[in-house]
């Protein structure tokens, strides 16, 4: 029974990641066609990067049940990297 629940959770997580990927592609097209507001696009794309990274860390790497230090280190990386990229592109 546990294996079925795990498979379902993995499948839902994969669909969530797929939906975020499709959303980021549509956001790129939307901002390219209808607006020239690049900072909003960059911030929204980096937020999607954060959401996907958090999902990968918690579900696929299974760090939600790991020692808190490891999870926090990787989540810190997923938070810090988009912030650095945002500063590079927006300043």
Residue pairs with C-beta under 8 A, 6 or more apart in sequence:
9 59
10 59
10 60
13 55
13 59
13 60
16 55
17 52
17 55
17 56
20 48
20 51
20 52
20 55
21 52
23 48
24 45
24 48
27 41
27 44
27 45
27 48
28 41
28 45
31 37
31 38
31 40
31 41
39 90
42 86
42 89
42 90
43 86
43 90
46 82
46 85
46 86
47 82
49 78
49 81
49 82
50 78
50 79
50 82
53 75
53 77
53 78
54 75
54 78
57 63
57 71
57 74
57 75
57 78
58 64
58 71
61 74
63 70
63 71
63 74
64 71
